[in-house]
Amino acid sequence: MVVYIVDAAEELGVISTTSAPFNLRKSIDKANNPQSILLEVTQNKGIFSTMVGMKQIDHIKENIQIFQRNFQYK
């Protein structure tokens, strides 16, 4: 039986965060659209939060714009 840590945490009610999404660099290298990869990793079931592209202010601004275009906040 395989138990994934994120699934186990969710079952126990533990909130999971990540600072290095799994295989993100490999996914971006293969993707034609890095923005779609960003949206995908931030919507993983069981992951509450992830830090992606936070080294430079320009990256943070670009990521915020991606989310503003793709999500409606109330």
N, C-alpha and C positions, 0 to 999 in steps of 0.2 A: 504494500500500500504506500503510495506516494502522498505526502502531506506538504503542501507549499506553505511557506512561512506567512505569506500575506493572507492566504485563506484561513490558516489557523488563528492569526491575529484577529481577523474579522469575526470569526466564530466566537472568540473570547471577548469581543467588544473592545479590542485594543485598536486605537487609531494608528495607521501606518503612514509614514512619510518617507520620502527618498530624496537624496541629493544627487544621485547618479542613476537615472533610469536605465534599466537593463538593456544592454546592447544598443544604446541610443546612437553612439557614434557610427556603428556599423549600419544602422538603419538610415541615418542621414546620408552617409556616403552612397548608399544604393538608391535613395529616393530622389525623384525629380523635384519634389516639393517639401522642403524641410518644415514648412509651416504645418502641413498635415501630420507629420511625425510629432511635432510639438503638441498638437491637439490630441493626438492618440495617446501619448504617454501621460497626459494630464487627466485622461478619462479612464484610466485603468481601474477596474473594480477593486475595491479594497484599499486603494491608495487615496488618502485624504489630501495630501499635498506633495508637490515635487518642486525642486529647484532646478531650473533649466535656463541656461544662458544668463547667468547672473554675474559674470566676471566684469563686464563692462556696462556702463550706463546705457550705451546705445543698444545693447542686447536687451536690456530690461525694457526700454521704451518700445523696441520692435515687438517684443513678446506681448506687452500690454495692448498694443494696436491689434495684434492678431486675435487676442481674446475679445477685444471690443467689437471687432468685425463679426465674430462668430457666435457670440452669446449676448442675449438680452438680459440686462440686470434690472430688477425692479426696485 
